[in-house]
Amino acid sequence: MAFSTEDLTEAKRQIDSTLHKLRETIKTLEQKENPQQYRSQITLAKRRVDAFEIAVSLIEKEIAEKSRA
């Protein structure tokens, strides 16, 4: 499936926004009085950050390839 550069750029922007929110959520949960109580939520958020970082990397690669063409 082919995506336009504009579509890819917007997808990256949305993912970057979500990444920012997830990172802030992780900070908040880790600063709670008893962060062990939130361990599963922290783990899930960290795994989502990892997945979104992979997605951003792939989107950036695709945008770079399109700009070379």
C-alpha positions in Angstrom: 0.0 0.0 0.0 1.4 3.4 -1.0 1.1 6.4 1.2 1.7 10.0 0.3 4.4 12.0 2.0 1.7 14.1 3.6 0.0 11.0 5.0 3.3 9.8 6.4 4.2 13.1 7.9 0.8 13.4 9.6 1.1 9.9 10.9 4.5 10.7 12.4 3.2 13.9 14.0 0.3 11.9 15.6 2.7 9.2 16.9 5.1 11.8 18.2 2.2 13.4 20.1 1.2 10.0 21.6 4.8 9.2 22.5 5.1 12.5 24.4 1.9 11.7 26.3 3.1 8.1 27.1 6.4 9.3 28.3 4.7 11.8 30.6 2.4 9.0 31.9 5.4 6.8 32.7 7.1 9.7 34.6 3.9 10.3 36.6 3.3 6.6 37.4 7.0 6.2 38.4 6.7 9.2 40.8 3.7 7.9 42.6 4.0 7.0 46.2 4.0 3.3 45.5 5.1 2.8 41.9 5.2 -1.0 42.3 1.4 -0.8 42.4 1.5 0.5 38.8 4.1 -1.9 37.5 1.9 -3.4 34.8 0.7 0.0 33.5 4.3 1.2 33.4 5.5 -1.9 31.6 2.6 -1.6 29.1 3.4 2.1 28.5 7.1 1.4 28.0 6.3 -1.4 25.5 4.0 1.0 23.6 6.8 3.6 23.5 9.1 1.0 22.0 6.6 0.0 19.4 5.8 3.6 18.5 9.5 4.4 18.2 9.9 1.6 15.7 6.9 2.9 13.8 8.4 6.4 13.7 11.7 5.0 12.5 10.0 3.2 9.6 8.0 6.2 8.7 11.1 8.4 8.6 12.8 5.8 6.4 9.9 5.8 4.0 9.8 9.6 3.9 13.5 9.7 3.2 13.1 7.2 0.4 10.3 9.2 -1.2 12.3 12.4 -1.0 15.2 10.7 -2.9 12.9 9.4 -5.7 
